[in-house]
Amino acid sequence: MISNKLPKIFYGGDYNPEQWDQETHQEDLRMFKLAGIDIATVNVFAWALNQPNETTYNFEWLDELIDSLHANGTYVCLATSTAAHPAWMAKRYPDILRTDADGRKRKFGGRHNSCPNSPTYRKFSKAIAGKLAERYKDHPAVLVWHVSNEYGGDCYCENCEKAFRVWLRERYVTIEQLNRAWNTNFWGHTFYDWDEIVVPNNLSEHWGDNNSTFQGISLDYSRFNSDSMLECYKLEHAEIKKHVPDSVVTTNLMGFFKQLDYFKWAKEMDIVSWDNYPGLQTPVSYTAMAHDLMRGLKDGDPFMLMEQTPSQQNWQPYNSLKRPGVMRLWSYQAVAHGADTVMFFQLRRSVGACEKYHGAVIEHVGHENTRVFREVSELGRELGELGERLLDSRLPSRVGILFDWENWWAVEKSSGPTVALNYVDQIHKYYKSFYDRNVQADIVSVDSDFSNYDIIVAPVLYMVKPGLTDKLESFVQDGGTFLTTFFSGIVDESDLVKTGGYPGELRKLLGIWVEEIDALFPDMRNKIVLNGEIGNLKGEYECGMLCDLLHTEGAETLAEYGDDFYKGMPVLTRNSFGKGQAYYVASDPEQSFLNGLLEQLCEDKGIQPLLNTPQGVEVTKRVKDGEEFLFVMNHNAEASTYELGGNYVNLLSGDSLKGSTEIAGRDVQILSPAK
């Protein structure tokens, strides 16, 4: 736990003094103290500076930097610098460069341009990580180790092709098993030798961004690509641990980032960290969901907010400023969902290249008399006063939302039935119903312990992995409530259809049989017509995109389609299974329908909102040693009023609160029960 390293919420961010002179660095140190900054992430992109050639290492500049930060009271999150390889390395060893999906070898430039299966890259990255760990293993300033930076991308070079074949042999053992898994008798794709297999790219199985003639091959390459980068991380992680066994090692993730299976990555990380960059129009519920995903990667453990902008981003089409109060509000939103750090990119703005207009604690003007610096300093003061009170607290939840990267890949590599199906959007749609009611929900994996929850929701559970059906049946049998949706139970882990009728292995649990799936055009709608009332739900609601034509096999029909040739067929069913119930939503309904349905599921389980608040006022609860902390966050620009049962103290202001309570626009209250 990072709380063992520093007994307060870390406050700081990425710092690149190698871009500045010593005079500027000294001014930065002065301003860090003014802002309450106590940690700096350094050395992220300094590989070329650290290693000017194959045999020479230069860490003297880093010695001086870390020493000066420590003398100033600023601790260090030390990166391994391997996020961007040096130019000399690319020139001397071209195998380090990636090959794109069209078969073109990249040249030096950009970042993340290293082939993850290049023996050269792995050798040099492992070496420098080890040298850094050996050099700074006893330095009192170094609290956290940061491997590389925002892993991502893909490569289709000969190194990757050879490594893919090795990966496949380990997975399938025999070529016969591989042929069965990929259904290679289709289109005469049968392989007789491992060397006949080529990477699936735009020269072979792919066309466009997300289309594949053989989804099984492409799915395995996604798995392989994620595993390849994870192996690079693990090599550096192991080098650090060799010299610093009790080190806290991480790498910064990116929320719902499609290319890497973060549930698998999290098992190799001492603490999860991530970079949060919502736009001005990103729904705050989506950002909350991403925080909850990061918390869920390690079964509810607190995480690090490694990066956010103090104000402005540089890479979106329209890079709006964060309005006054929003930086503080969104920082506390991260803490409210489980962050034990608040960190920025960047501490001082660069003067050149593509991030010179990305916001920073210290703007180009170079002094503290800016709106952003004043807001950062005020937040730093508050975090200092909170001290360790919130550290290591957790968010109790009785609702789990199942999310799976391999399912995501498979759903969106599918050759049908509609291009409109977006897996993460469907997850968010169900998450938002809980969020809007101030009901906490965990994002869980297929490996999670479902017994911790009363409700499990699994939107678009297209791929059912081995053992998952048994877990879900046991969960419902013991009294749990399970809900899944259209396009679920279709394929196994190889993207092979489970014959015998949809939803495959889930058919018994759900008590239904899906005969056909209708894909509607964007301007087409159908109706959900309820057979009676479900809580506050009654009458008709719109649905669209996909419509499953199903028959009940023991399940109760709660609603029917209102239009088209399948009018009168079930669209919402409930099946009693043991002590619990399993629901199936056969189409994509309007949000108000989901809100009412999930509200009733919560009522049935006695799950109440943390507080009843106006729209735009978010509430979460963290608990530590039996003490509860309610975070009330007003995302509206105007003040809002809510009812607060009991007596509370606002830890940020010291005010006592009870009954009808006002919260200012874009304000935050952290409430602890009055003693």
N, C-alpha and C positions, 0 to 999 in steps of 0.2 A: 504494500500500500504506500502511495506517495505521502500519506499523512505522517509516515515514519521519517520522512526526509525533511519536511517543513510543516510545522503545525498550524497552517492556515491555507486558505485557498490561494494557490499560486497565481500571481498576476504579472503578466509580461508579454513576451512574444518574440517573433523572429527579428534578429538583429544582424546586420551585415556591415560591420565597421571596416571590413577590407575594402569597401567602396569609398572610404573617407580618410581624411588625414587625422593626425593625433589631436589636433586642436578641436576638431569637430567631435571626436570621441569623448574628450573631457567635458565638453558642453552637454553631450548626451547623458553622461553619468550624472551631471547636476540635475538634469531634467527628469531622469528616472526617479531620483529621490523625491522630487516635487510631485510626481504622479503616483508614488507608492508602488512603483514597479520593483519586483523582487526576483524575477527570473528572466533570463534571455536565452532564446534558442540560437545557437551560433554554429558556424561551420557547415551549413546545409549544402552550399554549392561551391565549396572552396577546394575541391579535389585538385584542380590545376595549380592552385597556389601551394597546396600542401606537398604535391609531388610533381615538380617541374620536369622530371624525366623518369626513366624506368627504374633507376637505382637511387635517386636522391629524394629525401624527404625533408621538408622544411616546416617545422612546427614552432619555431621561435616566435613568430608573430602571434600564434595561438596561445603560447605560454603567457605572453604579455597581456593579451586580451583577457584571458580567464583570470589572471592575477588581478588585473585592474578592476574587473567586474566584482570579484570577491571582496576586494578592499573597499569597494563602494557599497557593499551590502547587497549585491545582486548575484543570485545563484545562476547556475548554468544548466540548460538542457543541451547536451553536447551531441551534435549530429555527426554522422560518419563521413559526410561529404560526397557520398557515392551516387547522388541523384543526377549528376552530370559528369560524364567522363572527360578527361583532358583531350585537347586537339592532337597532341603528340601520340596519344594512345590510338586514336582513330586512324592516324596516318600510318603508323607502324604496324598496327594489327587490324586490318579492315574487317576481320571476322567479328569484331565487337559491334559493328553497325547493323542496324535492323534492315530487314527486307519487308516492303509493304505488301498489301494484299494483291497488288498487281504485279508482283515479282520484281519491283525496282529496289535496288540497294540504295539506302540512304547515304548521304554524306554527313560530315560533321556539322552539327548545328542544333539549335533548340535544346531540349533536355529530354530525358527518358528516351534517348536514342540508342540505348545499349541493349543488345540481344541478351535476354535472360539465360540463354543456353550457350552463350559464348564462353568457352573455357578461359579465354583471356580476361573477360570481364569478371568472371567469378574469382579468378586467381588474384587479380589486383584489388578488387573490392574487399575480399577477405583479408588480404594483407594489410590494407590501410586501416580497416576496422580493428585488427589486432594491435597494430602499432599505437593507435589512439588509446585503446583500452589499457595497454601496458603503460603508456606515458602518464595518463591521467587517472589511474585506478585509485590513487590515494588523495586526489585533490579534493579538499573540502567543499569547493564550489559546485562540483558536478553532482547533481541530484538525479538526473534522468538522462538516459541514452536514447538517441533518436536515429534509427537506421534509415538511410536514404531519404526519400520524400515523395509522398503521393504516388506510389507505384501504380502503373497503368500502361495501356497500349498493348500491342501484340507484334509478333514477328513471324515471318514465314520463310526464313533462310534455310540453308542446308543443315546448319547446326540444329535448328528446331525440328526439321524433318527427321533427322537421325534420332534425336532425343524423343520425339513423338513415338517412333517405332518402339523404342525401349520402354517407354511409359505404357504403351499398348500391350506389350508382352507381359509386363508385370500385372496388368489389369485382367487380361483375358487368358493368359498362359498358352493357349493353343490358337492357331489361326482359324480352326473350325468354330471355336466359341466366338471369336470376333466376327466371323461371317454371319453367325446366327444373330448376334446382337445388332449388327448393322443391316440385317436383311439384304445382304448383297446379291441374292439371286434376282432382285429387282434390277432391271436395266443391265443385266450381265456384269455386275461389279465384283464377282467372286474373286477373292485373293487367294493365291496359292503359296505366296512367300511374303514375309514381312517387308522386304525391300520393294515390293510392288506398291506399297502404300505411300501416297504423297500427301502433303499438307492440303487441307481444304481451303482454297483461296479463290480469287477471281479467275485464276488460270485452270481451276479444276472444278470444284463443286459449288462455288458461290457465284452469285451475281448481285450487284448492288450492296447495300449496307447490311441486310439482314435476311437474305434469301439463300436457301441451300437446297440442292436436289437430294441430298442425303443428310437428314437432320441428325441421325445417330453419329455420323462421322463428325459433323460440325459441333455437336454437343460435347463429344469427347475432346475435341480440340479446345473448346472453351475451358473444360476441366483442366486439361493439360497446361494451357497458358497460365491459368491462375496458380496451378501447382508449381510451374517453372519459376514464376516470380517469387512465390513463397519460399522456394528452395534458396533463392538468392538472399532473401531476408534471413532465413535460418542460418546461413553460413556466417553472416555478420553477427547475428545474435549469439551464436556459439562462440565466436572469437571474443566478444565482450565478456560473456559469462566465464570464459576460461581465465580471464584476468580479474574480473570483478564479479564473483559468484552471487553477491547479494544486490547486484545492480537492478534497476528498474529500466527495462528495455521496451521500446515501443516503436511504431512507425505510424505516420498520420494517414488515416483512412478518409474516405470522402462520402460518407452517408450511403445513399442508394446508388452506388457506383457499380455498373453492371458487370464489368469484366472480371472482378475478383470475388471469390466466395469468402466473404468476411467472417462467416461463422467458422470456417476452417482456419482462417488466418488468426482469429482471436485466440485459438488454443495455443498459439506460439508466442503470444504477446503477454508481457507482465501486466500491462494495463492498456486498455483501448484508448486511442486518441484519434481525434478527427477534426476536419476543417469545415467550418460551417459558413456557407456563402449564399444565403437566400437573396433573391432580388426584392425590389420594392413591392412587387406584386405577387411574390410567393405567398401562398396561404400560410398563416402562422401555424395552422394545424399540421401542415406538411413538415415544417421545421421541427415541431414538437415530435412528430412521428420519427423523423430522422434521429433526433436525440434518443428517443426510446429504443430505436434499433441499435444504436451504439451501446446503450446500457444493456440491452438484451444479448449482445454478442458474448458476454461473459456472465450470463445468468444473473443480471441485476447489479453487478459490481459498479461502483462509480467509475467514471471515465474522465479523460482530459479533453477539454476544449482547447485544441492546439492552435487553431487559427480562426480568426474572423477579422473582418475589416473594421477599424474604428469608425469609418464613415463610407468610403466610396470604393467600389471595385473598378477594375480596368478592362475586364475581358467580356463583359456582357454587352449586348447591342446598345443598351441605354443604361449608363452607369450613374444612377441617381445617388444623391446624398442620403445618408440616414438622417431622418428628421430629428430635431432636438429631443432627447430622451430615449430614442429608439435603441441606440447602442447599449445604454444601461439596461433597458427593458429586455433586449434580446440576450444580453449577457446573463441576466438573472433567469431568463427562460432556460438557458442551458443548465444552470445550477439547479433550477427547479426540477429538471428531468434527470439529474444525476451527475452533472459535471462537478469535479472537485478542483478545477482550474478555470481561469478566464485569461486567454492569451490571444494576441493579435498577430496578424501579418499586416503591417510591419511596424517596427518601432521608429524608424526614420525612412522617409521617402527616398527612393533612388532618383538620380538625376538623369539617367539615360536608360535606354532599352524599353522593353514592352511593359514594365511595371512601374514606370515613372509617374503614372497617374493613378496608381493604386493607393488608397488612403493609408495614413500612418499616424501614429501617436504624435510624432514630430513632423510637421508639414514642411514644405519647401521654404517657407519663410524663416524657419529655423529657431523660433522662440516659442515661449509658453503662452503668448497672448492670442490664442485661437479658441474658437468654440470647442473644437474637438479635444484639445488638450485640457481645457477646463472640465469637460465631461469625463474624460479619462481619469483625471486627478480626483474628481469627486467619487467616482466608483472605486478607485484605489483606496481612498480614505474609508469608505464603507466596508470594503472587504477586510481591511486591516482591523476594524473594530469588531467584525464578526469573528475574527480569529479562527479557532478550530471548532467552533460550535457545530457547524454543519458537516464537517468532514466525516466521511465514511458512513453517513446516513444513507438509508435505502428507501426506495419507493414501493410500498406494499400494493399488490394488485391481485385481483381475483379474475381478471380477464386476460387471456392470451390470444394474440393474433399470429397465426402461423405464416412464416415467410421463409422461402427457400430459393437460393440462388439458382440451383440447377433447374428447378421448376420454372423460374423466370426465363432462363436461357431457352428451355424447351418450348415454352408457350410462344415466345416471340420468334423462334426459328420455324415454327409450324407453317406449313404451306396452306393453311386455312384454319378456320372457316372465315375469318375476317381480319383485315389489316387494322381495324379500329381497336382491337383488344390490346390494352396496355396493362400489364400485370401490376405494376406499382400503383397506377391510378386506381385499380380495383381495391388494392390493400388500403390506400388512403381513403377511399370512399367509406369503407366500413370503420376504419380508425376514427374518421371525423365524427361519426355518430356518437362514439364514446367520448371523444374529446369535447364536443359541444355540450355534453351533459356533465362535464367534470368527473368522469369516471376514468380512473387510471387503467391503462392497458399496457401490457408487456408485449414486445415483439419477440416471438419464440421460434426456435428451429425444430426440425423433426427429431432432434436428439434431446430436446428439453424434457424436463419432468412435468408432465401434464397434470399430475396429481396436486400441484400447487394452485390450480385454478378451478373455478366453477364453470366458466364458459371458455370454450376454444372456438375461434372463428378462423376459417381457412378459405378465403376467397380464391376461386379459380385454382383448385388443387388438381391441376392437370396431370401431374406426375405423382404417382404413389410409390414411394420407395419401399424396399423390403422391410417388414416389421412395423410400418406405420399404421396399417389397418388394425393390427392387433392392439397397438397402443391406443388408438382412437376408440376401438370397441371396448377396451377395458375402462377407459375414461368415462364413456357414456354408461356402461354397465354399472359402474360404481356411483352413478348419480349425476355426472356431468352433463352439460348442455353443449352440443356440437352443432355448428352451422357451417355449411359449405354451399357452393354456388354452381351455376352453369359451367360447362367445360371442365368438370372435375372427374377424377377417377378414370381418365382416358388411357394413359400409357404407363409403362413401367420405367425403370431408371435408364433404359436404353432407348426410350422414345418409341417402343413397340406397343401397338394397341393391344389392350387386354380384351380378347375376344369373348363373346358370350353376352354382350350387351353393356352399354354404359350404365352406371359409372363404375364398371369393373369390380374391383375388390370391395368398393364401398357400397355395393348394391344391397347387401344384407343389412348393414348398419342403417342405411337411409330408407330402406323399404320401398324402392322405386326402380323402374327400368326406363331409361331414356332411349327412345327409338330413333329420333332424328334431331338434328340441330339446324335451325333456320337462322341465316345471317341477314339482318336487315340493313338496308342502305341508311346513311346518316339522317335522311329526312323522313324515315319511316318510324312509326311507333305502334306499339300494341298496348293493351290495357291489362292491369292486374285488378281483378274484381274479387273482393273478399266475400267469403261465405260467412257472414256475420261480422263480429268485431274482434279485434286483437288489441286489447288495451285501448289506446286512443285512435287506433287505425279502424277506418270503416269506409265503405264506398269503393271508389275506383282510383287507381294511380297509373301513371305512365311507365312503360318499360320499353326497352329496345336493344339494339346491337345484336345480341344473340338470344334466341328463344329455344329452349329445350322442349321437345315434344315427348312427354313422359307418361308412363302408366304407373299407378300405385301397386305395390306388392306388400300391403300391410300398413303403409303410411296413410295418415289422414290428410285429406286435401283441405287446406285452409284458404286457398284463393285459386281462381281460374283465369285463363286468358279471356279477354273480352272481344277479340277481333280475329279475323283471318280464318282459314279453314280449320285451324286448331282451337277455335273458340270453344270454351268449355273444358279444355284439358287443364290439368293441374299446373300451376306456376309457383305455388308455395305449398310445401308439404312438411308434416311433422311425424316422425316415427318414434314410438316408444320402444326403448331398447334397454332391458334390465331396469335399473332405477332411474335412468336418464332419458334424454330426448335428443333426436338428431333432426335438424331442419335442413331443407334444401330449397334454395332460391333459384328458380330455373331461368331467370332472365336478368337483365341489368336494369334495376328499378330506379325511379327518381329518388333523390336523397331523402325527401320527407317520408317515404315509405320505410326506408331503412332506419331512419331515426325512430319511428314509432315501433318497428319490430324489435330493434335492439333494446329500446327502452323497456319493452315488456319482458324480454329475456332477462334483463337485469332485475326488474321487479320480481320476477318469479324466483330469483335466487337471492333476493334481499340485498342487492347491491345498490346502494344509494349514492347520489352525487356527493362529492366532498362538500360543496356549497352550491346553492342555487344562485346563479349570477346572470346578469344581462349578457346578451350576445357580445362577444369580443373580450369578455373578462374571463381569463383562464385561471384554473386553480389546480395545483398539485400538492401532494403531501410527501415529505420525507420524514423518516423516523430513525432515531438514534437512541439506543439505551432506554427505550420506552418513552422518550420525549418526542412529541409531534411538532412538525413545522409546516404550516400551511403557507404556500406561496400564492398570492393573489396578484395577477398581472393584467393590467388594463391595456389592451392593444388598440383601444379607441383613442382618438385625439381628444375627445371630450370626457369629462368626469362621469363616473357611473356610481350607482348605489346598489348595495346588496345587503342581505340580512345575515348577521353573524350571531349564531347561537353561542352563549357562553362569553366569558371574559378573556381577552387576549391582549398581548403586548406586541406591538410592531417593533421588531428588532432593529429596523433601519432608522426609526425615528424616536423610539422610546415611548410613543403614545400608547395609552390604554384604549382599547376598542371593544365595543359590544353593541348588539342590536343593529339598528340601521346604520350602515357604515358607508362612507363615501371614499372613493379612490380617484385621484386625479387622472386626467388623460395621460396615457403612456407612463403610468407610475407603477411601482411595485411595492407590495407589502409582504413582509415575512413575519408570520404570526405564530407566536408561541403561547400556549395556555398560561394565563396569569396564575401565579402561585399565591 
